[in-house]
Amino acid sequence: MSDKKNETFDVIVIGAGPAGYVAAIRCAQLGLNTACIDNWINENGQASLGGTCLNVGCIPSKALLQSSELYEQTQHNLSSYGIEVGKVELNLNTMMARKDKVVAELTQGIAGLLKANKIKVIQGTAKLMSNKQIAVEYKQKQNRYCAESIIIASGSSSVEIAAAPLTDNLIVDSSGALSFDEVPKKLGIIGAGVIGLELGSVWRRLGAQVVMIEAQDEFLSMVDKQIAQDAHKEYKKQGLDIRLSARLMSTKISAVEKQSCVEVTYQDENGEQHEIFDKLIVAVGRRPNIERLFDEEAELILDERSYIHVNEQCETSQPGVYAIGDVVRGPMLAHKGSEEGVMVAELIASNTEIMANKTERLGSGINYDLIPSVIYTHPEIAWVGKTEQQLNAAGIAFNAGVFPFMASGRAKAQGDTRGMVKILAHQDTDRILGVHIIGNHASELIAQAVIAMELSASAEDIALTIFAHPSLSEALHEAALAVDKRAIHIVQK
């Protein structure tokens, strides 16, 4: 251990993912002396900020989704637009290099932002000790730091399962699935949730036969049922083989014609089934990173699912120690963690002399019911608020307005009319309770719904708003009209 005196800060943030680096920047903006500790090392052995999202999650997966979508469109869809192309060939090395470049530029951008905000970046693995001290181990050396306030944003990792232990480059998690050096002929995916569907879409577009083994009986149970059913039909049409009520029993590495492969055994309603895959992706969820994160003397309380227990302000059982992002309750979404980071930074600042003479309103809470979710397949799926099945279960009376993109002039002009917009509004007050979209650019359209719901808008408020024509967002307007059976461009009974 280093003999030098512990370096002290106003705030120390553990983790530099979307929750951590945003919290650190907001703390620094508010005049707090801030440090950020991170232990991420990329495949080149270099420190790389941004956490799972930027390094092996949100960003690289979206880069591959974009590249694979363009590849598929160029192969099959351009002739209908009057564009004739020659033979289209895949250069997977270049595609992966582009993905890596996108990641590198963004992670370097985060480093630049932290530097510009005078945040000290400390490389190493942090452990929270008692009395708000943090021990940081790096290259077999240890230093200690302390702070008035500590924000834990250590993120999450892929769940591993005993029946499919990660093996070489054959059985991989979601991170490994972003770095295949060739397109597998037959790809198995354990789990047909958000991550599995996105990765399955990438490799199917590039030529793989994709089989998804999902234990749940219902497809995308967290999504509005009408939207999920529409999505299931579309994925099946695209070639994704989604097998529900299928429980993985075992995996085995073997060889077929001198090529290593993965033998999978699973159980469905017809009994024991067997498949052989060139690669197998395990995508069954994520777990909070808490291993070796804190000493027993830190006395942090965990909940029944091993998340760090926090109150409404994300403060742990220890005063002045906060936790945000994937290590606490709520959806494991980057934007949720970022907003928690802003909230906590502002709460910390509001309790300091820095803000004593300022009237700025800080530390407003987060409405977890209004955090949007997106599945970045094609078509995209996006939603916010309650689903129809949730409202039915709660006994809440509502009206539904649905508008298909088939009736959208802009969608027709773009050549992609798949999907719909669905608005659920309270039967008595007309207040919007949920918005669900499947279709092109759903991830962008959902933001309008989030804003409306944050302002407690009614369906009539959207119906009275003028939308540009032609635009995909007109579908939101028409769905609002449809709540009261006044949609213009469809016939309602």
ABEGO torsion letter per residue (X at the ends): XBABBBBBBABBBBEABAAAAAAAAAAAAAGBBBBBBBABBBAAGBBBBGEAAAAABAAAAAAAAAAAAAAAAAAAAAAAAGBBBBBBBBBAAAAAAAAAAAAAAAAAAAAAAAAAAGBBBBBEBBBBBBGGBBBBBBGGBBBBBBBABBBBBAEBBBBBBAABBBBEAABBBAAAAAABABBBABBBBBEABAAAAAAAAAAAAAGBBBBBBBABABBGAABBAAAAAAAAAAAAAAGBBBBBGBBBABBBBBBBGGBBBBBBBBBBAAEBBBBBBABBBBBAEBBBBABGABBAAAGBBBBAAGBBBBBAAGBBABBGBBBBEAABBEBBBAAAAAAAAAAAAAAAAAABAAAAABABBBGBBBBAAABBBBBABOBBBBBBEBBAAAAAAAGBBBBBBBBBAAABAAAAAAGBABEBBBBBBBAAAGBBABBBBBEBGAAAAAAAAAAAAAAGBBAAAAAABBBBOBBAAAAAAAAAAAAAGABAABBBX
